[in-house]
Amino acid sequence: MSDVTEILNDLVQGKQYASDALFVTVHNELRLMADRLMRKERSDHTLQTTALINEAYVRLVDHPNPQKWDGRSHFLSAAAESMRRILVDHARRKLGKKRGGEYRKHTLQSVHQDAFSSVGPNPTLIIDVSDALEKLAGSDPQAAEMIRLRFFAGVSIAEAAELVGVTPTEAYANWAYAKARLSKLLESSVES
């Protein structure tokens, strides 16, 4: 059993030291994840990397009855999801009334370019991809997890393979499938 798994078990058991020990143990990985996300955002983004890390961490562990984690990968995957939700909530608040009937057609190419560009995605794109991801998670959780990890956590396919516990070959196949599903969902959201 790894140190992280032991600390996560201690956290569930309510041991006082566990929350601080976990934060120290996974902080570098959370920082890397948050840095990747924030690099994609606008330079004038009002949410800072440290705030994103702290908010995600608090959402995950600051509960009277903490969730039971299956280990490091499960916790980091949940952290990526938490960061995604924080950025989506931030984008929704920022757009507020602007969202209205304003729809932008997103092709898979534009999503991929925007997601991995140095300029960063439009807040509308973040929201549209997040909405499509929610739909996809209901029917295909593994494809949704690949999108979550690649688009929102910014991890490589090899890192995603490790986090979800599949081979790199399976991860590449899952990513190709997930992109196709995302493309269909984005197209259908534009048409409706």
RODO-2510 file (C-alpha; in nm, 4 decimals, decimal comma):
residues 192
     n   res          X          Y          Z
     1     m     0,0000     0,0000     0,0000
     2     s     0,1392     0,3424    -0,0949
     3     d     0,1852     0,6354     0,1417
     4     v    -0,1014     0,8189    -0,0269
     5     t    -0,3356     0,5222     0,0130
     6     e    -0,2467     0,4937     0,3819
     7     i    -0,3035     0,8659     0,4344
     8     l    -0,6364     0,8488     0,2489
     9     n    -0,7451     0,5608     0,4739
    10     d    -0,6402     0,7617     0,7798
    11     l    -0,8401     1,0587     0,6481
    12     v    -1,1542     0,8456     0,6279
    13     q    -1,0918     0,7245     0,9821
    14     g    -1,0789     1,0873     1,0993
    15     k    -0,7143     1,0968     1,2068
    16     q    -0,6123     1,4561     1,2725
    17     y    -0,2843     1,4601     1,0796
    18     a    -0,4238     1,3042     0,7612
    19     s    -0,5557     1,6133     0,5821
    20     d    -0,2311     1,8070     0,6192
    21     a    -0,0190     1,5028     0,5360
    22     l    -0,2213     1,4323     0,2235
    23     f    -0,1933     1,7924     0,1061
    24     v     0,1857     1,7883     0,1503
    25     t     0,2112     1,4514    -0,0262
    26     v     0,0020     1,5372    -0,3344
    27     h     0,0639     1,9122    -0,3518
    28     n     0,3207     1,8923    -0,6328
    29     e     0,0894     1,6813    -0,8471
    30     l    -0,2033     1,9154    -0,7781
    31     r     0,0173     2,2164    -0,8615
    32     l     0,1226     2,0581    -1,1913
    33     m    -0,2418     1,9832    -1,2770
    34     a    -0,3544     2,3357    -1,1853
    35     d    -0,0616     2,4958    -1,3700
    36     r    -0,1586     2,3084    -1,6866
    37     l    -0,5163     2,4243    -1,6522
    38     m    -0,4306     2,7852    -1,5781
    39     r    -0,1833     2,8025    -1,8674
    40     k    -0,4804     2,7475    -2,0960
    41     e    -0,6743     3,0339    -1,9419
    42     r    -0,6544     3,4006    -2,0321
    43     s    -0,3607     3,5888    -1,8802
    44     d    -0,6033     3,8230    -1,7004
    45     h    -0,7979     3,5353    -1,5434
    46     t    -0,9103     3,6332    -1,1936
    47     l    -0,8674     3,2844    -1,0480
    48     q    -0,5089     3,2068    -0,9484
    49     t    -0,3413     2,8663    -0,9518
    50     t    -0,3025     2,8510    -0,5746
    51     a    -0,6688     2,9393    -0,5249
    52     l    -0,7693     2,6652    -0,7700
    53     i    -0,5597     2,4077    -0,5822
    54     n    -0,6906     2,5138    -0,2440
    55     e    -1,0559     2,5256    -0,3502
    56     a    -1,0337     2,1834    -0,5180
    57     y    -0,8620     2,0329    -0,2147
    58     v    -1,1154     2,1759     0,0289
    59     r    -1,4023     2,0439    -0,1843
    60     l    -1,2480     1,6975    -0,1744
    61     v    -1,1422     1,6543     0,1865
    62     d    -1,3172     1,9139     0,4026
    63     h    -1,6227     1,7045     0,4861
    64     p    -1,7442     1,5591     0,8157
    65     n    -1,7588     1,2206     0,6388
    66     p    -1,4798     1,2180     0,3769
    67     q    -1,5159     0,9984     0,0726
    68     k    -1,3287     0,6683     0,0655
    69     w    -1,0618     0,6903    -0,2053
    70     d    -0,9228     0,3836    -0,3815
    71     g    -0,5735     0,5331    -0,3925
    72     r    -0,3617     0,8046    -0,5475
    73     s    -0,5058     0,7720    -0,8995
    74     h    -0,8644     0,7875    -0,7764
    75     f    -0,7909     1,0935    -0,5631
    76     l    -0,6051     1,2766    -0,8435
    77     s    -0,8839     1,1970    -1,0886
    78     a    -1,1325     1,3445    -0,8418
    79     a    -0,9058     1,6481    -0,8033
    80     a    -0,9097     1,6982    -1,1816
    81     e    -1,2898     1,6804    -1,1768
    82     s    -1,3052     1,9260    -0,8885
    83     m    -1,0787     2,1715    -1,0722
    84     r    -1,2932     2,1331    -1,3834
    85     r    -1,6069     2,2168    -1,1901
    86     i    -1,4430     2,5193    -1,0298
    87     l    -1,3340     2,6572    -1,3685
    88     v    -1,6747     2,5872    -1,5213
    89     d    -1,8500     2,7592    -1,2295
    90     h    -1,6116     3,0527    -1,2675
    91     a    -1,6815     3,0732    -1,6424
    92     r    -2,0580     3,0557    -1,5848
    93     r    -2,0411     3,3395    -1,3321
    94     k    -1,8224     3,5453    -1,5649
    95     l    -2,0535     3,5031    -1,8610
    96     g    -2,3669     3,5554    -1,6542
    97     k    -2,6177     3,7358    -1,8708
    98     k    -2,3899     3,7220    -2,1745
    99     r    -2,4609     3,3490    -2,2132
   100     g    -2,8207     3,4114    -2,3218
   101     g    -2,8896     3,2883    -2,6721
   102     e    -2,5276     3,3244    -2,7731
   103     y    -2,4157     2,9915    -2,9150
   104     r    -2,0868     2,9278    -3,0808
   105     k    -2,0428     2,6301    -3,3041
   106     h    -1,7621     2,4148    -3,1735
   107     t    -1,5973     2,1646    -3,3985
   108     l    -1,3749     1,8986    -3,2523
   109     q    -1,0821     2,0747    -3,4193
   110     s    -1,1661     2,4051    -3,2481
   111     v    -1,2090     2,2314    -2,9124
   112     h    -0,8739     2,0572    -2,9474
   113     q    -0,6972     2,3741    -3,0644
   114     d    -0,8554     2,5884    -2,7944
   115     a    -0,7985     2,3300    -2,5237
   116     f    -0,4303     2,2996    -2,5906
   117     s    -0,3440     2,6481    -2,7129
   118     s    -0,1418     2,8941    -2,5129
   119     v    -0,4157     3,1560    -2,5505
   120     g    -0,6784     2,9507    -2,3732
   121     p    -1,0360     2,8567    -2,4424
   122     n    -1,3291     3,0904    -2,4558
   123     p    -1,5448     3,0614    -2,1396
   124     t    -1,8348     2,9580    -2,3637
   125     l    -1,6256     2,6666    -2,4888
   126     i    -1,5469     2,5559    -2,1338
   127     i    -1,9160     2,5533    -2,0497
   128     d    -2,0187     2,3760    -2,3714
   129     v    -1,7545     2,1057    -2,3291
   130     s    -1,8501     2,0655    -1,9635
   131     d    -2,2184     2,0265    -2,0553
   132     a    -2,1287     1,7682    -2,3212
   133     l    -1,9068     1,5925    -2,0687
   134     e    -2,1956     1,5655    -1,8214
   135     k    -2,4111     1,4014    -2,0902
   136     l    -2,1303     1,1670    -2,1896
   137     a    -2,0592     1,0658    -1,8285
   138     g    -2,4101     0,9250    -1,8036
   139     s    -2,3664     0,6921    -2,0984
   140     d    -1,9906     0,6333    -2,1123
   141     p    -1,7977     0,7162    -1,7945
   142     q    -1,4619     0,5979    -1,9327
   143     a    -1,4812     0,8285    -2,2355
   144     a    -1,5882     1,1125    -2,0082
   145     e    -1,2910     1,0458    -1,7817
   146     m    -1,0491     1,0676    -2,0753
   147     i    -1,1954     1,4040    -2,1770
   148     r    -1,1874     1,5255    -1,8186
   149     l    -0,8237     1,4323    -1,7777
   150     r    -0,7048     1,5564    -2,1178
   151     f    -0,9138     1,8718    -2,1594
   152     f    -0,9547     1,9909    -1,8022
   153     a    -0,6539     1,8448    -1,6204
   154     g    -0,4241     1,8782    -1,9206
   155     v    -0,2540     1,5447    -1,8681
   156     s    -0,0872     1,3566    -2,1498
   157     i    -0,2391     1,0374    -2,2850
   158     a     0,0337     0,8380    -2,1083
   159     e    -0,0475     1,0090    -1,7776
   160     a    -0,4190     0,9530    -1,8335
   161     a    -0,3485     0,5843    -1,8975
   162     e    -0,1717     0,5606    -1,5634
   163     l    -0,4472     0,7492    -1,3803
   164     v    -0,7294     0,5337    -1,5161
   165     g    -0,5289     0,2113    -1,4987
   166     v    -0,5139     0,1141    -1,8658
   167     t    -0,2305     0,0565    -2,1086
   168     p    -0,1134     0,3475    -2,3253
   169     t    -0,2528     0,1659    -2,6306
   170     e    -0,5957     0,1410    -2,4665
   171     a    -0,5698     0,5065    -2,3619
   172     y    -0,5030     0,6182    -2,7205
   173     a    -0,8018     0,4170    -2,8402
   174     n    -1,0187     0,5553    -2,5586
   175     w    -0,9068     0,9099    -2,6394
   176     a    -0,9913     0,8690    -3,0085
   177     y    -1,3334     0,7324    -2,9189
   178     a    -1,3917     1,0033    -2,6556
   179     k    -1,3052     1,2791    -2,9063
   180     a    -1,5528     1,1372    -3,1559
   181     r    -1,8279     1,1198    -2,8931
   182     l    -1,7486     1,4735    -2,7768
   183     s    -1,7665     1,5974    -3,1339
   184     k    -2,1130     1,4451    -3,1819
   185     l    -2,2395     1,5912    -2,8547
   186     l    -2,1073     1,9379    -2,9397
   187     e    -2,2653     1,9199    -3,2852
   188     s    -2,6008     1,8173    -3,1401
   189     s    -2,5883     2,0971    -2,8807
   190     v    -2,5356     2,3524    -3,1591
   191     e    -2,8285     2,2132    -3,3582
   192     s    -3,0708     2,2227    -3,0646
***
